[in-house]
Amino acid sequence: MKTVRIRVNGREIEARGGEMLAGALLRAGFKVLRRSPTGAPRSLFCGMGTCFECLVKVNGQWVRSCITPVREGMEVEVEED
């Protein structure tokens, strides 16, 4: 599988081309993807796009990371712990 490079909070990481973004983020050590309005940490939950817990910003747009394939050059923003 082809390796691609994406930037997460300004840090470059490698991912497997075509894999879901949530998997690449978790493998790179990003456990918290966003925070709820009360500040509670949120991450991958359902893994199939129904719960919206894994929302992250990609190139300025909110996406569900569990159903978003990784593409070369993505700029991703997560709320780190």
ABEGO torsion letter per residue (X at the ends): XBBBBBBBGGBBBBBBBGBBAAAAAAAAGBABABBBAAGBBBBBAAGAGAAGAABBBBGGBBBBAAABBBBBGBBBBBBBX
